[in-house]
Amino acid sequence: MPNLESIVLVMDDKTLIAGCVKGDAKAQKALFDKYASKMLVVCLRYFPNKMEAEDILQDGFVKIFHKIVDFKEDGSFEGWIRRIFVNTALDELRKRKSIFEEKDVSEFSYKITNNQSTDGDLRADDLLKMVQTLPDGYRIVFNMFAIEGYSHKEIAEILNISENTSKSQFFRAKALLRTQLEKIDFER
C-alpha cells in the first residue's frame, strides 16, 4: 500500500494548487519537487553562478506560495510559475549595477550574417553553458527574447532600456554565441 507521501508526489496541478492555497506543507513540497529542477534551469540562464541561481529559486518559490491564490486558470500553471521566476531574476538584476550599454544595432549586424551551423550534435547543457558565459546584458536580453519570447519593446520596458539597446544586446549575444559555435566546428 502506498504511503501518503508518495500519493502527494503524484498530485495533479489543480490538487497541488488547492493544497498550497490552504498552506499544506506536503502540497508545497510536492509543488517544489515537481518544478524545482525546471525552474533552476531558468534561474541559471540569468545567474550562471549556481549559488545565486539557487537563491533566486528559493525567492521564486516564496513568491509562488504567497501569490498562488492569485493564479487564474486561464493559462498554463507552469507558464505562470516560469513568469514568476523570470520576474524574480529580473528584479534581482535591477537591484544591481547597470549592465547595459547603449550601442547602435548597425554596428553589430555584420557579425551575424554568416549562416554556418554546427553538425547538430550540440547538447542543451552545452548551449546553456555557452549562454552562461555571455556578459550579463547580452545574456539577459538573449534569454528574454530568444527563450522567453518577449519582444524588444517589452524587454525595453521591463529593463528600462531603449529598444535599440535591447536589439544590440541580442545581436551581440548571437554574434558571441556564433563565434563559440564556430570554434566548436573548427575543433572537430
LODO-554490 format. One record per residue: residue in three letters; z, x, y of N, C-alpha, C in turn. Coordinates in steps of 0.02 Angstrom, whole numbers, plus 50000, padded with zeros to 5 digits. Last residue first. Layout:
! residues N
alaZXYZXYZXY;...
This chain:
! residues 188
arg482815182751013482635180750945482105184950915;glu482955186251144483355189951096483185188151024;phe482165176951209481955183951210482315187851155;asp482915165251194482255165651164482025172951158;ile484025169051272484125167551201483455168151164;lys483415170251395483735176151365483825175151291;glu483065156951416482535161951408482805168351377;leu484325151451435483925149451377483365154451363;gln484675157451557485085158751497484695156951434;thr483685151951638483725159151630484125160951567;arg484055138451630483395140551604483395148051592;leu485275139051696485255137151625484595139351593;leu484815142251825485255146851788485265145351713;ala484035130851853483735137551853484165142551814;lys484985120651847484435120751800484115127651795;ala485785124651957486075124251889485515124551837;arg484855123152060485135129752045485425129951974;phe484675109352056484105113852044484345120852026;phe485995105152089485695103352024485115108052007;gln486125110252217486595112452166486305110952097;ser485105102952281485045110252275485525113052222;lys485595089752270484965091652239484905099152230;ser486775090852346486805088752276486165090952239;thr486225094252469486675098952435486715097252361;asn485525082552496485165088752490485585094052454;glu486555073452514486115072652456485735079152443;ser488085082052563487435078852577487035078152513;ile489715076752508489225081952523488575078352540;asn490755069552444490755070552517490325076652536;leu490705065852314490945072652329490975074252403;ile490225052652325490835054052288491135060752308;glu489015054352399489565050152424490225051752390;ala488285062952314488435064852383489015060852411;ile488195055052201488555061352197488755063552267;glu487375044752250488055043252227488485049552225;lys486205052252276486535048552330487265047052311;his485865056752151486075061652200486425058352259;ser486635045852027486075047852070486325053152119;tyr487385049251868487445047451938486805049451975;gly487415052851731486905048151755486985045851827;glu488135062151660488465055751675487985050651705;ile487145072351646487515069751589487825062951602;ala486485075351766486115075751702486485072451644;phe487465072451869486775070051871486465069751802;met488715077751830488675071051858487965068251855;asn488355090651783488695085851740488605078651765;phe487805096051902487405095651841487705090451794;val488915095551987488325091452003487895090751940;ile489745104851918489975097951933489375093451945;arg488995116651912489225113351851489405106051864;tyr488815120052047488235118752005488445114551945;gly490165121952086489745116952118489145115052076;asp490605132651994490905126051999490445120652028;pro489305141351903489785140851959490015133651968;leu489235140151723488945138951789489485139151843;thr489845140751603489795146951640489505146051710;gln489735128051549490395130151573490365136651613;val488435128051504488595124051563489255126251592;met488625136251391488175138451445488335134651510;lys489465128251315489705134851338489275137451395;leu488595117551291489215116451329489475123051356;leu487655124251210487455121751276488065120451320;asp488465126451099488175132151135487965130151205;asp488745113551060489295117551084489045123851120;ala487455109551018487775106251076488335110451103;arg486335123150978486845118250960487175115551024;leu484625125650968485225126751009485725121250993;asp483415124450911483985125150867484625126950905;gly482295123950988482605117650972483215118250927;asp481745135451037481485132850974481815126450952;thr481665132251215481905135751156481615132551094;ser480275132551330480865129451299481065133451238;gln479445133651487479625136451422480235132851395;asn478935129551609479065124451558479245127351490;asn479395133851771479205136551706479405131551652;thr479995128751883479335126251865479095128751797;ile481175132951936481215128351879480535125651859;lys481005140852046481325143851988481315139251927;tyr480525133252149480055137652115480355140352051;ser481625126852205481195123052161480715127552122;phe482385133552297482535134552226482055131052179;glu482065130452426482185137452410482215138652334;ser482045116752434481405120152425481495127552408;val483355112952465483115112352396482475116452385;asp484375122552567483775118552563483505118652492;lys486155121352555485525125152550484955120252547;glu487845122352572487265118652597486655123352591;glu488895123752431488555127052486487965122752507;phe490485119052369489775117552378489505121252439;ile491815119352357491435123152308490685122152315;ser493305120352447492615118152447492205122452401;lys494805120352344494365122652398493665120052392;arg495475105052272495365112352276494905114052333;lys495435091652271496045094752296495955102252306;arg494245089052206494275087852279494895091152309;leu494605091452074494155096152108494165095252184;glu495375080152050495695086752048495255091852084;asp494385070352060494975070152104495305076952107;leu493575073951952493315074652020493885074452071;ala494425070851845494185077751854493955078751926;thr494525057151867495135061251867494945068551878;asn493185053051851493515052351916494155056551921;val493035056151714492605059351764492935058951833;phe494015047451661494075054651653493645058451702;ile493505034851699494165036951722494245044451716;arg492295034951627492285034751701492955036951730;arg492785034351496492415040251519492405040651595;ile493315021351495493755027151486493425033451513;trp492125014151510492665013351560493135019351556;gly491475017851392491185019551457491695019151513;glu492335012151299492265019351300491955021651366;phe492104998651328492765001551338492735009051342;ser490674992751413490964996151355491634999251374;gly490914977551508490574983851492490914987051432;asp491714966951529491004966051546490604972451535;glu493094965351511492664966351453491924965351468;lys494054975051619493684968851610493174970051555;phe495604982451640494954982851605494664975851596;asp496854981751694496294980051738495624980151703;val497704986651599497754979451613497164977151657;ile497505000151610497174996551555497204988951564;lys498115008251701497585003851725497284999451671;his499065015751632499275011851691498765006651711;phe498295021551534498855017351513499125013151571;ile497405028951616497155023551572497725018851553;lys498255038151676497915033151717497675027351674;val498605045451561499135042051600498815036651643;phe497355050451528497675045451484498245041851519;gly497155059251636496705053651625497005048351580;asp498165068651617498175064551678497735058351669;gln497705074251495498345070751498498375066151559;leu496485079651539496505074851483497155070751486;ile496925088751633496515083051655496515077651602;asp497545097551544497945094251597497575088051623;glu496445101651470496965097851437497425094351487;ala495775108951569495455102951540495975098551505;glu496695119351587496555114751642496245108251616;met496575125251460497225122651483497135117751541;lys495215129051455495475123951409496135121051432;asn494115130451584494745133051560495085127651518;pro493075122251631492965126351571493605129451542;phe493035107251689493525112551691493465116851628;tyr491945099251660492135100151731492625105851740;arg491835099851524491225100551564491385101751638;leu493105097051481492875103951477492225105051516;cys493115083051495493535087151539493305094451539;val492235079551390492085077751460492465082251508;val492995084451284492335087351296492115085751368;leu494065075851291494185082951304493515086451319;met493495064151250493635064851321493815072051339;lys493385066251112492775064951153492905066251227;ser494745067951078494265073451068493625072451108;ala495345055451117495535061851148495015067251138;tyr495105043051056494665045351110494805052351136;lys496015040950950495315038750943494855042150995;asp497235045550998496935048750939496195047150933;phe497435036051102497385043251116497015046751058;leu497545024451024497025025051075496895032351092;ala498695027750950498055026450915497465027050963;lys499625028651054499475034551014498805033650978;gln499595015251097499415020651143499235026951105;ala500065008950982499385007451005499145012851053;lys501345014250981500895015650925500175014150944;ala501905009251100501805016451093501325018051036;asp501454995751193501594997751125501405005151115;gly501214989251313501614995451314501804997951245;lys500354978851320501054977151305501514983351306;val499194986051335499404981651390500144979851382;cys499114991451206499264995851263499494991851324;gly498784980051131499404983751118499604988151176;ala497544976851188498094972051190498764975451179;ile496834988551154496924986651224497524981951230;leu496844987751014497154993451048497304991751121;thr496114976050996496804976250973497174981951007;lys494884980151048495224974251076495964974351058;asp494524991250966494694992151037495074986251066;asp495364989850805494784989750848495004990250921;met496365000850708496304995050752495664995550793;val496665011350627496015008150618495925001950660;leu497945015550659497395020150672496705016950665;val498755005450610498675006050682498065010350698;ile498745008650474498435002350497498295002750572;ser499495020150469498775020550452498405014250473;glu500755014950506500435019950548499685020450533;leu501125006550401500975003650467500585008550510;asn500325011850246500895011250292500655008750359;pro499545003350110499505007550170500125006450214;met500005004249941500005000050000500005004550062;
